[in-house]
Amino acid sequence: MRRPKPRRIAPPDLPAQLETLLLPPERLAPSAELMDVAVSGWDLSGQEVESASFDAVVIDQANFTGLQAPRLRLRDVRISKSDCSNARWTHLNADRVEFVDCRMTGLQSSEAQLSDVRFTRCKADLALFRYAVLHDVRFEESQLVEADFQGADLRGVQFAGCDLTGANLRGAKLEGTDLRGSRLDGLIVNAADLRGALIDGEQTLALAATFADLLGLVVSDT
């Protein structure tokens, strides 16, 4: 079986210098667009907007908690040290995007389309990525405890040093998905789903209880 080889994830294509937006809008207008700027300390918590588009934007220390933007489009964007907890970005479309040191607990991004996206040191426990399509995506040193990837296309996705304890990968496409070095205790997955995924020897032991349960085995030391 040929496994798709992960390629280098393209970083955001940002201008050498960006204008700093000192007074970002307090509220997003319907179909809001933002481009070629750097923003810090932006507070959009609890707001609702049908769609928004950010292009060539650097965002630092923003508060996006509870932001409902079901059709959010991000292109060439870097978001760092920001809180995206419980945001609802259901049909997120992200291309060449970096999330660094972000809190993303309970983020809802089911049916998202992600390409060339990197999550670094993010806390994304209970995040929802059901039926999302992730191409050339890497999670690094991120907390994904009980995250939900059910039915998602994760082929070739890299999970490096992540905590996937109790994560739901049932029905996900995992051919070429690199899980090596991540914690997989209590993973919710069907045995067939793991076909073609990359795991290490230590993870095989961690998954033994899951496999035994799936096969209906009774493990006894007596």
PATOR-464875 format. One record per residue (C-alpha): residue number from 0; x, y, z. Coordinates in nm, 4 decimals, always signed. Example, Ala and Ser with C-alpha at 12.3 -4.5 7.8 and 13.67 -1.06 7.14 Angstrom:
BEGIN
0  +1.2300  -0.4500  +0.7800
1  +1.3670  -0.1060  +0.7140
***
This chain:
BEGIN
0  +0.0000  +0.0000  +0.0000
1  +0.1459  +0.3346  -0.0982
2  +0.1162  +0.5966  +0.1703
3  +0.0923  +0.9635  +0.0758
4  +0.4168  +1.1342  +0.1664
5  +0.3758  +1.4468  +0.3814
6  +0.5253  +1.7482  +0.2109
7  +0.6592  +2.0652  +0.3627
8  +0.3681  +2.2725  +0.4847
9  +0.3699  +2.6121  +0.3197
10  +0.3818  +2.9014  +0.5705
11  +0.1636  +3.2103  +0.5335
12  +0.2747  +3.4246  +0.2408
13  +0.2969  +3.7581  +0.4201
14  +0.4438  +4.0920  +0.3091
15  +0.7758  +4.1923  +0.4669
16  +0.5972  +4.4764  +0.6415
17  +0.2344  +4.5059  +0.7437
18  +0.0457  +4.8138  +0.8550
19  -0.0447  +4.7907  +1.2244
20  -0.4148  +4.8467  +1.2751
21  -0.4216  +5.0432  +1.6010
22  -0.8003  +5.0679  +1.6220
23  -0.9508  +4.7475  +1.4811
24  -1.3287  +4.7473  +1.4365
25  -1.5150  +4.6734  +1.7588
26  -1.7703  +4.4725  +1.5634
27  -1.7452  +4.2753  +1.2434
28  -1.9729  +4.3969  +0.9668
29  -2.1701  +4.1415  +0.7638
30  -1.9354  +3.9797  +0.5109
31  -1.6397  +4.1571  +0.6749
32  -1.3042  +4.1658  +0.4956
33  -0.9619  +4.2421  +0.6418
34  -0.6331  +4.2341  +0.4529
35  -0.2654  +4.3348  +0.4683
36  -0.2633  +4.4390  +0.8358
37  -0.1327  +4.3345  +1.1777
38  -0.3719  +4.3426  +1.4733
39  -0.3084  +4.2966  +1.8461
40  -0.5516  +4.2721  +2.1370
41  -0.8604  +4.2473  +1.9172
42  -1.1772  +4.1511  +2.1062
43  -1.4538  +3.9901  +1.9008
44  -1.5831  +3.7629  +2.1752
45  -1.9467  +3.6581  +2.1527
46  -2.0118  +3.8256  +1.8183
47  -2.2091  +3.6724  +1.5313
48  -2.1432  +3.7219  +1.1622
49  -2.2447  +3.5033  +0.8700
50  -1.9133  +3.5321  +0.6861
51  -1.5736  +3.6995  +0.7172
52  -1.2529  +3.6969  +0.5158
53  -0.8980  +3.7654  +0.6403
54  -0.6184  +3.7803  +0.3827
55  -0.2493  +3.8424  +0.4676
56  -0.3218  +3.9245  +0.8319
57  -0.1189  +3.8738  +1.1519
58  -0.3267  +3.8548  +1.4704
59  -0.1810  +3.8480  +1.8213
60  -0.3461  +3.8198  +2.1646
61  -0.6997  +3.8355  +2.0302
62  -1.0169  +3.7245  +2.2052
63  -1.2366  +3.5240  +1.9705
64  -1.4197  +3.3242  +2.2399
65  -1.7689  +3.2314  +2.1255
66  -1.7248  +3.4105  +1.7924
67  -1.9831  +3.2705  +1.5521
68  -1.8536  +3.3032  +1.1984
69  -1.9692  +2.9863  +1.0213
70  -1.8178  +3.0895  +0.6888
71  -1.4804  +3.2239  +0.7978
72  -1.2097  +3.2334  +0.5307
73  -0.8444  +3.2652  +0.6305
74  -0.5694  +3.2959  +0.3704
75  -0.2055  +3.3714  +0.4569
76  -0.2855  +3.4346  +0.8231
77  -0.0899  +3.3873  +1.1456
78  -0.2840  +3.3846  +1.4745
79  -0.0837  +3.3682  +1.7974
80  -0.1546  +3.3732  +2.1714
81  -0.5258  +3.4117  +2.1031
82  -0.8362  +3.2583  +2.2601
83  -1.0693  +3.0863  +2.0150
84  -1.2526  +2.8785  +2.2753
85  -1.6083  +2.7758  +2.1859
86  -1.5925  +2.9681  +1.8591
87  -1.8209  +2.8341  +1.5859
88  -1.6349  +2.8324  +1.2542
89  -1.8337  +2.5479  +1.1034
90  -1.7282  +2.5847  +0.7403
91  -1.3861  +2.7336  +0.8056
92  -1.1774  +2.7607  +0.4903
93  -0.8083  +2.8042  +0.5768
94  -0.5129  +2.8135  +0.3389
95  -0.1535  +2.8774  +0.4539
96  -0.2475  +2.9511  +0.8145
97  -0.0594  +2.9163  +1.1445
98  -0.2147  +2.8939  +1.4909
99  +0.0534  +2.9365  +1.7589
100  -0.0002  +2.9117  +2.1367
101  -0.3768  +2.9473  +2.0941
102  -0.6536  +2.8266  +2.3219
103  -0.9133  +2.6463  +2.1091
104  -1.1124  +2.4452  +2.3640
105  -1.4508  +2.3496  +2.2195
106  -1.3844  +2.5120  +1.8811
107  -1.6456  +2.3950  +1.6279
108  -1.4996  +2.3453  +1.2802
109  -1.6961  +2.0542  +1.1440
110  -1.6875  +2.0370  +0.7636
111  -1.3887  +2.2710  +0.7568
112  -1.1498  +2.2763  +0.4610
113  -0.7882  +2.3162  +0.5781
114  -0.4826  +2.3247  +0.3548
115  -0.1243  +2.4084  +0.4600
116  -0.2268  +2.4731  +0.8199
117  -0.0071  +2.4314  +1.1265
118  -0.1218  +2.4184  +1.4897
119  +0.1679  +2.4705  +1.7330
120  +0.1324  +2.4356  +2.1122
121  -0.2422  +2.4849  +2.0918
122  -0.4916  +2.3700  +2.3548
123  -0.7728  +2.2256  +2.1455
124  -0.9364  +1.9784  +2.3818
125  -1.2985  +1.8994  +2.2899
126  -1.2502  +2.0699  +1.9538
127  -1.4876  +1.9510  +1.6824
128  -1.3469  +1.8687  +1.3368
129  -1.6136  +1.6184  +1.2284
130  -1.6149  +1.5501  +0.8524
131  -1.3498  +1.8177  +0.7976
132  -1.0981  +1.7803  +0.5143
133  -0.7381  +1.8402  +0.6248
134  -0.4699  +1.8432  +0.3557
135  -0.1068  +1.9149  +0.4482
136  -0.1876  +1.9900  +0.8113
137  +0.0425  +1.9467  +1.1125
138  -0.0423  +1.9519  +1.4842
139  +0.2669  +2.0061  +1.7017
140  +0.2799  +1.9680  +2.0810
141  -0.0923  +2.0385  +2.0985
142  -0.3574  +1.9216  +2.3452
143  -0.6347  +1.7406  +2.1585
144  -0.7911  +1.5552  +2.4509
145  -1.1382  +1.4277  +2.3496
146  -1.1209  +1.6173  +2.0214
147  -1.3692  +1.4882  +1.7634
148  -1.2345  +1.3987  +1.4171
149  -1.5127  +1.1530  +1.3331
150  -1.5455  +1.1025  +0.9570
151  -1.2698  +1.3561  +0.8847
152  -1.0199  +1.3208  +0.6005
153  -0.6864  +1.3126  +0.7852
154  -0.4777  +1.1454  +0.5165
155  -0.1178  +1.2587  +0.5522
156  -0.1881  +1.4759  +0.8580
157  +0.0976  +1.4858  +1.1104
158  +0.0399  +1.4727  +1.4865
159  +0.3780  +1.5405  +1.6507
160  +0.4011  +1.5231  +2.0298
161  +0.0263  +1.5729  +2.0752
162  -0.2123  +1.4435  +2.3416
163  -0.5000  +1.2628  +2.1689
164  -0.6321  +1.0980  +2.4844
165  -0.9957  +1.0005  +2.4271
166  -1.0029  +1.1588  +2.0805
167  -1.2658  +1.0295  +1.8383
168  -1.1191  +0.9100  +1.5064
169  -1.4030  +0.6740  +1.4215
170  -1.4684  +0.6660  +1.0480
171  -1.1780  +0.9005  +0.9741
172  -0.9542  +0.8474  +0.6714
173  -0.6112  +0.7795  +0.8205
174  -0.3967  +0.6517  +0.5369
175  -0.0531  +0.8056  +0.5851
176  -0.1612  +0.9890  +0.9015
177  +0.1464  +1.0133  +1.1258
178  +0.0521  +0.9545  +1.4889
179  +0.4007  +0.8619  +1.6083
180  +0.5094  +1.0232  +1.9325
181  +0.1589  +1.1278  +2.0357
182  -0.0467  +0.9997  +2.3274
183  -0.3316  +0.7724  +2.2141
184  -0.4791  +0.6442  +2.5426
185  -0.8523  +0.5783  +2.5162
186  -0.8602  +0.6566  +2.1452
187  -1.2071  +0.6027  +1.9963
188  -1.1508  +0.4296  +1.6644
189  -1.2425  +0.1218  +1.4647
190  -0.9602  -0.1198  +1.3904
191  -1.0199  -0.0844  +1.0152
192  -0.9904  +0.2934  +1.0408
193  -0.6243  +0.2640  +1.1432
194  -0.5234  +0.0849  +0.8243
195  -0.2322  +0.2765  +0.6727
196  -0.1762  +0.5029  +0.9757
197  +0.1758  +0.5363  +1.1175
198  +0.2236  +0.4454  +1.4852
199  +0.5252  +0.3448  +1.6930
200  +0.5833  +0.0420  +1.9133
201  +0.4909  +0.2169  +2.2350
202  +0.1603  +0.3266  +2.0861
203  +0.0821  -0.0327  +1.9894
204  +0.0825  -0.1180  +2.3588
205  -0.1298  +0.1865  +2.4405
206  -0.3862  +0.0746  +2.1809
207  -0.3914  -0.2873  +2.2997
208  -0.6885  -0.2284  +2.5297
209  -0.8773  -0.0583  +2.2467
210  -0.8106  -0.3473  +2.0096
211  -0.9085  -0.6036  +2.2747
212  -1.2370  -0.4248  +2.3324
213  -1.3076  -0.4046  +1.9603
214  -1.2436  -0.7759  +1.9206
215  -1.4453  -0.8697  +2.2257
216  -1.1433  -1.0186  +2.4044
217  -1.1303  -1.0653  +2.7791
218  -0.7827  -0.9905  +2.9120
219  -0.7033  -1.1712  +3.2373
220  -0.3824  -1.2310  +3.4327
221  -0.5299  -1.5259  +3.6228
***
